[in-house]
């Protein structure tokens, strides 16, 4: 279960996301908003555009003012983050690393290539791989279709000397080219990174490298069902392993020092050891020690012990997420993708999110959940706004904008959780959106709706993320004796969890309590949030799909589920009305209070499904409301976006940290802001390529 809000989902009121993937960004006009964002006049945010992606830079305000020892610590954590970069490529697909390295060799040989037209298409394809950490789309999971020919690929790779190519042991150049060409150009081979198609074998129809060839979903499920379990609270079994079949038996390859991915993990540990020596305090040092121990042992019990130490580190200014964390890329919800986020606390902005966290028990007590599904004692919710210094793995280049961890329910219930909003990432995304055209006026029905979005949209977006992460994921309890959501709700667990957290945020963002807390000036903020969410769930996010596709990505499923369910259940009282004006479709909210009540009803039901482990009810909700696409409406959305030329997805170039070295020791760190996505990716490929192709 993923506890992230992604960029597309989070900036909600202006139409953007929180837990792991984005909500559709509905850009507003350049002249608007009550935002407190300040923009450097000479800082260019959007620096590249290709396919359906725009590349954005972000600033790190306050870095230069940090004490030198904190900057050195952040540098060590940055290096630990980048050391694991290769892992996500291999996790996403078994051929990714070799394909990426081959294409990087071609791109570095650009000056020797004559056919520039096809090379430009090859470069776009390579950039898409860098952006998605593999040959499948980071959001739709579909395999990329190359814009260059198989013959061209064969010829340009043949021009590269064999000693500059990532050949496997015993593999010749011709054999490698033939294998990779078939993978790249045959649309039937490994067409989906993650398949959630109901009724299919999700292991065999997903290309992710978490399960070896020949394994079936039934075999994997049987393996975990029969796995010896510890007494007491359960760890996240399978989080850091690949399952394969050897001699007819299912066995686990563990990601650890001395195990699978050891070359990269050894380098992660090396930099964590350096970070430990300059830790801010004993609690942070303890957390680093526990993480290092986990990387050595590969024992998921040690992962829980680390998370407890990490949750208890609330006084450090600097922080890091580093590990196998989110399970969205596993169709069965066991395996964690490598990710790292390096940051420090934004002291001023954190006051807002702390105000939400301090009232966690009030929110729980006043939620529409059944009494038996409410937490009687909400523990240890630590909320803060962070300034990101670097991201890697599954968090980059496409990034979350909100994170709530750890994911293990028993750790959260007994020890608490950390909820963070990625402040400078949200700011960069918002400012970059003002550099292009607007979709707000295209999809808003009335001038009143447009004016409300301009005035309150940014506030609604940020607050929705806070409520989703800090309150949403921390709320509710699972009934005693009921298994974890990945065991009971299976492939529907992620969509239902994200829907549940969204509904908590939606229910309370239109509550007078937020005015009392000084977080919003009026309930117009809640209305702006509702306007945006319904438009996005019913229409805007459809532009992320190709014609004829159904919805498979969990965040998209959750948003359509919530919006479609509310639209249907409120139809008798016309709570949400579908209107057509000048041949264009709009969804207009007629009664915000009744819509809030509908959100509460659905929240109550989804929490019941989670608490009781009601698979059939959860499956019915997702399949009936979150998957199917209205083809006529989809065609209309694609056509209306065509003229706007707005990229559906955004991702980031990381700042560059430059160490100041004296007598072999890092004594200070400077920060630079690169402009070229291609150059950064080639630099990363050269400096942090620790895994050999297998």
PyMOL commands that set and color helices and strands:
alter all, ss='L'
color gray80, all
select helices_A, chain A and resi 7-10+68-83+85-92+96-108+110-112+116-132+150-158+162-164+173-185+217-226+262-277+282-297+300-312+350-357+360-365+371-373+409-415+423-433+440-443+447-472+485-488+490-509+512-516+524-538+540-544+554-569+571-573+592-612+615-627+631-642+677-687
alter helices_A, ss='H'
color red, helices_A
select strands_A, chain A and resi 4-6+21-22+46-50+53-57+241-246+249-254+318-326+337-345+381-393+400-405+417-422+576-581+584-589+649-653+656-662+665-672
alter strands_A, ss='S'
color yellow, strands_A
deselect
rebuild
show_as cartoon
